[in-house]
Amino acid sequence: MNRDKRNAKFISPYIGVEPLQGASGPIGRNKNTQGGGRLQGAGFDFQKDISGCGLTGLISKDKKRLSGSHIVKSLCLMNDRGNGLGAGYAAYGIYPDFKDFYAFHVMYDDPSIRFTAEDLLKSNYHIEKIEEIPTSPVKAIPISPLLVRYFIKPLKEKLAGGIEEADFVVNTVMKINSEIDGAYVFSSGKNMGAFKGVGNPKDIADFFRIDEYEGYIWTAHTRFPTNTPGWWGGAHPFTLLDWSIVHNGEISSYGINKRYLEMYGYKLSLLTDTEVVAYLLDLLIRRHGLDIGAACTALAAPFWKNIDAMDGAQKEAVTALRLAYGSALLNGPFSILFGHSRGLVGINDRIKLRPLVAATKDAMVYMASEESAIREICPKPDRVWAPRAGEPVVVELKD
């Protein structure tokens, strides 16, 4: 399915445009730079920061709900890490009145498409509430998809035969995203939601009125796409059920990760490598029963030479993970934050080619691409550190 055609009016006008002509030739990427490189022509000689994209996240371990204004302030400090082609936020604890319902956030290219998706939902789910997602006019966002949210539960008779409720919901998300042209479920968890689009962090925050939400876990992202389209569905966070992913870097193993996931029924149609991370976490943790530490080891596994140097029991366990989940290994430079219903996790690639900083203050834990983004909302943290390559920072909510 060609998402470029499906979402043509919601893809940035700068994607696919012929390069401008300067005095010394076209202004665009050097053909040898493969997504990094210099802007050339018309006197430009500017080296693009290949570690672009900015991410930030916070968690209150005692589940104190915080206004979205905090995460917006943190992300906006890193505005220059993005280029206006995508920004977004995810929050947990924002729907306490509907905490037992799956909150589907859906984008529609055209209002007429809504009826097809709603027919599918009405035939399979009890729908407690339907409403358009509240937005405010923003000059920098002249057009947007139709944005609707649904609070739903699968009908009991649809779960006959032993299908797990979560699997039923995942199947619905996959069906809508891959089979209903112009419809895209961009959030599907309980008591959480993602809000994203094409724009810079402040514009997207103002558009979705992020400061009006209160949550105890927040993640956020500003995007600098280098080899995928800047469209509304391609902005971060990427979500599935309660998983929400923000990512800086490039998953060069996307092809093999995608084929591996397709063996388990996942359908990847959203034109960006980050999608595989959300689905791999769902597969390894929810379906295969790995704990978060083991799942992170599978995704960012140590090199074989480092495994060979480990002690017996650890060596045996890590070897087993590498052998069993070789196709889930994420190659390439990356830093990732992923939120879930029980906590927040941050992890780097195996040689830390993308920045990630963490800090604590009382019951709060912060993670971001830059220390300055943390200090913008927590001026005097108790501790600040840079997590080591491949070693996750795992934070869990208190019971």
C-alpha positions in Angstrom: 0.0 0.0 0.0 1.4 3.4 -1.0 1.1 5.7 2.0 2.5 8.6 -0.1 -0.6 8.5 -2.3 -3.0 7.8 0.6 -1.8 10.9 2.6 -0.6 13.2 -0.2 -2.2 16.3 1.3 -0.8 15.6 4.7 2.8 15.0 3.6 5.2 17.9 3.9 5.4 20.0 0.6 9.2 19.7 0.9 9.3 16.0 0.4 9.8 15.0 -3.2 10.2 18.6 -4.5 12.9 19.1 -7.1 16.0 20.8 -5.6 16.4 24.5 -6.0 18.9 25.8 -8.5 21.7 27.9 -7.2 24.5 29.7 -8.9 26.7 26.6 -8.8 24.1 23.9 -9.2 21.2 22.4 -7.4 20.7 23.1 -3.7 20.2 19.7 -2.1 21.9 16.7 -0.6 25.2 15.6 -2.1 24.3 12.3 -3.9 27.2 10.6 -2.0 26.0 11.5 1.5 23.2 9.0 1.9 21.0 11.1 4.1 23.7 13.1 5.9 26.0 15.5 4.2 26.1 19.1 3.0 23.7 21.5 1.5 25.5 22.7 -1.6 25.0 25.5 -4.2 24.2 29.2 -3.8 27.1 29.6 -1.4 25.8 27.0 1.1 28.3 24.7 2.7 26.4 23.5 5.8 27.0 20.2 7.4 23.8 18.7 8.7 23.8 17.3 12.2 23.3 13.6 11.6 22.3 13.0 15.2 19.2 15.1 14.7 15.8 14.4 16.2 15.2 15.2 19.8 13.4 13.1 22.4 12.5 13.7 26.1 10.5 11.8 28.7 9.6 11.9 32.4 7.9 9.7 34.9 6.5 10.3 38.4 7.1 7.0 40.2 4.4 7.8 42.7 1.9 8.5 39.8 1.6 12.2 40.5 -0.1 13.6 37.4 1.7 16.5 35.8 0.5 19.1 33.2 1.7 18.6 29.7 3.2 22.1 29.8 6.3 20.5 31.5 7.1 18.1 28.6 6.4 20.8 26.1 8.9 23.1 27.7 11.5 20.4 27.7 11.0 19.5 24.1 10.9 23.0 22.8 14.4 23.7 24.1 15.5 21.1 21.5 13.6 22.8 18.7 16.7 23.0 16.5 17.1 19.2 16.6 14.0 18.9 14.3 13.1 20.6 11.1 9.4 21.1 11.5 8.4 17.8 9.7 7.1 16.1 12.8 6.5 16.4 16.5 4.4 14.6 19.0 3.6 13.7 22.6 2.3 10.6 24.5 1.0 10.6 28.0 -0.3 8.0 30.6 -3.0 8.6 33.1 -4.8 11.2 31.0 -8.2 9.4 30.7 -9.0 8.4 34.3 -12.8 8.4 33.6 -12.3 5.9 30.8 -9.4 3.9 32.2 -10.9 0.5 31.5 -11.5 1.3 27.8 -9.1 1.3 24.9 -8.6 4.8 23.6 -8.4 4.7 19.8 -7.0 7.9 18.3 -7.7 7.8 14.6 -6.6 10.0 11.7 -8.8 10.3 8.6 -7.6 11.8 5.3 -11.3 12.6 4.4 -14.4 12.6 6.6 -16.1 10.1 4.3 -13.6 7.4 5.3 -14.7 7.7 8.9 -17.9 5.7 8.2 -16.0 2.7 6.9 -13.8 2.5 10.0 -16.7 3.1 12.4 -18.7 0.3 10.8 -15.8 -2.0 11.6 -15.6 -0.7 15.2 -19.3 -0.9 15.8 -19.5 -4.5 14.7 -16.7 -5.6 17.0 -16.7 -3.3 20.0 -18.9 -1.7 22.6 -18.3 2.1 22.0 -18.6 4.1 25.2 -17.9 7.4 23.6 -16.9 9.0 20.3 -15.6 12.6 19.9 -13.3 14.6 17.8 -10.0 15.2 19.5 -10.0 18.8 20.8 -7.7 21.1 18.8 -7.0 24.8 18.5 -6.3 26.8 15.4 -2.6 27.2 14.7 -1.4 29.4 11.8 1.5 27.1 11.0 -0.8 24.1 10.6 -3.3 25.2 7.9 -4.6 21.7 7.2 -4.8 18.5 9.2 -6.5 15.1 9.0 -9.8 14.6 10.8 -8.9 13.5 14.3 -11.3 11.3 16.2 -11.1 9.3 19.4 -13.1 6.3 20.5 -13.3 4.7 24.0 -14.1 1.1 23.3 -14.1 -2.5 24.6 -14.3 -5.7 22.4 -17.7 -7.4 22.4 -17.6 -10.5 24.5 -18.9 -12.7 21.7 -15.9 -11.6 19.5 -13.5 -13.1 22.0 -15.0 -16.6 21.8 -12.6 -19.3 20.9 -9.9 -18.2 23.2 -8.5 -15.2 21.5 -6.8 -12.8 23.9 -8.4 -9.4 24.2 -5.1 -7.6 23.4 -4.5 -9.7 20.3 -8.0 -8.8 19.1 -7.3 -5.1 19.5 -3.9 -5.5 17.7 -5.6 -7.2 14.9 -8.1 -4.4 14.6 -5.3 -1.8 14.5 -3.5 -3.7 11.8 -6.7 -4.2 9.7 -7.6 -0.5 9.8 -4.0 0.7 9.1 -3.4 -1.7 6.2 -6.8 -2.1 4.6 -8.9 1.1 5.0 -7.3 3.7 2.7 -7.0 7.0 4.4 -7.5 5.8 8.0 -4.8 5.3 10.6 -5.0 4.3 14.2 -2.2 6.2 15.9 -3.0 5.4 19.5 -4.8 2.4 21.0 -3.9 1.9 24.7 -5.8 2.2 27.9 -5.7 5.5 29.9 -3.1 6.9 27.6 -2.9 8.7 24.3 -0.6 9.9 21.6 -0.9 13.3 19.8 1.3 14.0 16.8 1.5 15.6 13.4 3.6 17.6 10.9 4.9 20.7 12.7 7.4 21.9 15.2 7.0 21.0 19.0 5.3 24.3 20.0 2.8 24.3 17.1 1.8 20.6 17.7 1.5 21.2 21.4 -0.7 24.3 20.8 -2.7 22.4 18.2 -3.5 19.5 20.4 -3.8 21.6 23.6 -1.2 19.4 25.3 -1.1 21.7 28.4 -4.7 20.7 29.2 -3.8 17.1 29.8 -2.3 15.7 33.0 -0.3 12.4 33.1 2.3 10.6 35.3 4.4 9.5 32.3 5.2 11.7 29.3 7.3 11.1 26.2 7.9 13.6 23.4 9.8 13.9 20.1 10.8 16.4 17.5 11.6 14.9 14.1 14.3 15.4 11.5 13.5 12.8 8.8 16.3 12.0 6.5 15.0 9.0 4.4 11.2 8.7 5.1 8.3 11.1 4.4 7.3 13.9 6.8 3.6 13.0 7.1 1.2 13.1 10.0 1.3 9.3 10.7 5.1 9.2 10.4 5.6 11.6 13.3 6.5 10.1 16.7 5.4 8.6 19.1 4.6 5.3 17.5 2.3 3.2 19.6 0.6 -0.1 19.9 -1.7 -0.9 22.9 0.1 0.7 25.9 3.5 0.9 24.2 4.7 4.3 23.0 8.0 4.8 21.2 10.1 7.9 20.5 13.4 7.3 18.6 16.4 9.2 17.4 18.6 7.5 14.8 18.2 5.0 12.1 17.2 1.3 12.3 19.3 -0.1 9.5 18.0 -3.6 10.2 14.5 -2.5 9.3 14.1 -5.0 6.5 14.9 -8.1 8.5 13.0 -6.8 11.5 10.0 -6.2 9.3 10.0 -9.6 7.8 10.4 -11.2 11.2 7.4 -9.3 12.5 5.3 -10.2 9.5 5.8 -13.9 10.5 3.7 -13.1 13.6 0.9 -11.2 11.8 2.1 -7.6 12.2 1.6 -5.4 9.2 4.1 -2.5 8.7 2.7 0.2 6.4 3.7 3.5 7.9 6.8 4.4 6.0 9.3 4.7 8.9 11.8 2.4 10.7 10.5 3.3 14.2 7.4 1.3 13.6 9.3 -2.0 14.1 10.4 -1.0 17.6 6.8 -0.7 18.8 5.8 -4.0 17.4 9.0 -5.9 18.6 8.3 -4.7 22.1 4.8 -6.0 21.9 6.0 -9.3 20.5 8.8 -10.0 22.9 7.3 -8.7 26.1 3.5 -9.2 25.8 3.3 -12.2 23.6 6.6 -14.1 24.3 6.7 -13.2 28.0 10.2 -11.7 28.2 10.8 -9.2 31.0 11.9 -5.7 30.0 15.6 -6.3 30.7 15.7 -9.4 28.6 13.8 -7.7 25.8 16.2 -4.8 25.8 19.1 -7.3 25.6 17.5 -8.9 22.6 17.0 -5.6 20.8 20.5 -4.2 21.7 22.4 -7.4 22.2 26.1 -7.3 23.2 28.7 -8.2 20.5 29.8 -11.8 20.5 33.2 -10.9 21.7 31.6 -9.4 24.8 29.4 -12.4 25.3 32.4 -14.7 25.2 33.9 -12.7 28.1 30.9 -13.2 30.3 30.6 -15.6 33.2 28.8 -19.0 32.7 25.2 -18.3 33.6 25.1 -14.9 32.1 26.9 -16.0 29.0 24.5 -18.9 28.5 21.4 -16.6 28.9 22.6 -13.9 26.6 23.8 -16.4 24.0 20.3 -18.0 24.1 18.7 -14.5 23.5 20.9 -13.7 20.6 20.2 -17.1 19.0 16.5 -17.0 19.5 16.0 -13.4 18.6 18.7 -12.6 16.1 16.0 -11.2 13.7 14.8 -8.9 16.4 18.2 -7.3 16.9 18.2 -3.6 16.1 21.2 -2.5 14.1 22.2 1.1 13.5 22.6 4.2 15.6 19.7 4.9 18.0 18.4 6.2 21.3 14.9 5.1 22.3 12.5 6.0 25.0 9.5 3.7 25.4 6.6 4.3 27.8 4.2 1.6 28.9 1.4 1.2 31.5 3.9 0.3 34.2 6.9 2.6 33.6 9.4 4.2 31.3 12.6 2.8 29.7 15.5 4.4 27.8 18.1 2.6 25.8 20.9 3.3 23.4 22.4 1.2 20.6 25.3 -1.1 21.3 28.0 1.5 20.8 26.0 4.7 21.8 26.0 6.5 18.5 23.1 8.7 19.6 22.9 10.8 22.8 20.8 9.9 25.9 21.0 11.5 29.3 19.1 10.6 32.5 18.4 12.3 35.8 16.5 11.9 39.0 14.9 14.2 41.4 13.0 12.8 44.4 10.3 10.5 42.8 10.9 11.9 39.3 13.0 10.4 36.6 13.9 12.3 33.4 15.5 11.2 30.1 16.3 13.3 27.1 18.7 13.7 24.2 20.3 16.7 26.0 20.9 17.4 29.6 19.8 21.0 29.0 16.3 19.7 28.1 16.1 18.0 31.6 17.4 21.1 33.4 14.9 23.3 31.7 12.2 21.6 33.8 14.3 20.3 36.7 17.1 22.9 37.3 18.7 21.0 40.3 18.4 17.2 39.8 19.8 14.9 42.5 21.8 12.9 39.9 22.6 13.2 36.2 24.3 10.5 34.1 24.7 9.2 30.6 23.6 5.6 30.3 26.2 3.2 28.8 25.8 1.7 25.4 23.1 -1.0 25.3 22.3 -0.8 29.0 18.7 0.2 29.6 17.4 2.6 32.2 14.3 0.9 33.5 11.9 2.9 35.7 8.8 1.4 37.2 5.8 3.0 38.9 5.3 2.3 42.5 2.5 -0.1 43.5 
